[in-house]
Amino acid sequence: MALQLRPNCEYCDKDLPPDATDARICSYECTFCADCVETNLQNVCPNCGGGFAPRPIRPAKPWRPGVCAEAQPPSDKRVHLKYSHDDVAAHCSRIRDIAPEAR
């Protein structure tokens, strides 16, 4: 099953196309831009509390049959936080000093 490759940062709504090198995801595919992860979220997913990793780039070209962005298109559904920015700030501050592998 391929990643959804969500099209935007859930915090600031910045466009994150499939080839964006500044897209970050948690293990649940929550998607944020690198700037928000570093400055606003402090490497804490506001939805699950996990950490982030760079989102992989889905190949545009089918190097293997049926395995590319054309055959498995990214999601076009924009996702937004269900929490306020104040709630996110409090949540992230509460657990930011705990390493992601210990959360």
Secondary structure as UniProt FT lines:
FT   TURN            10..12
FT   TURN            18..19
FT   TURN            21..22
FT   STRAND          23..25
FT   TURN            27..28
FT   STRAND          31..33
FT   HELIX           34..39
FT   TURN            42..43
FT   TURN            46..48
FT   STRAND          53..54
FT   TURN            65..66
FT   TURN            69..71
FT   HELIX           85..95
FT   TURN            96..97
FT   HELIX           100..102
//
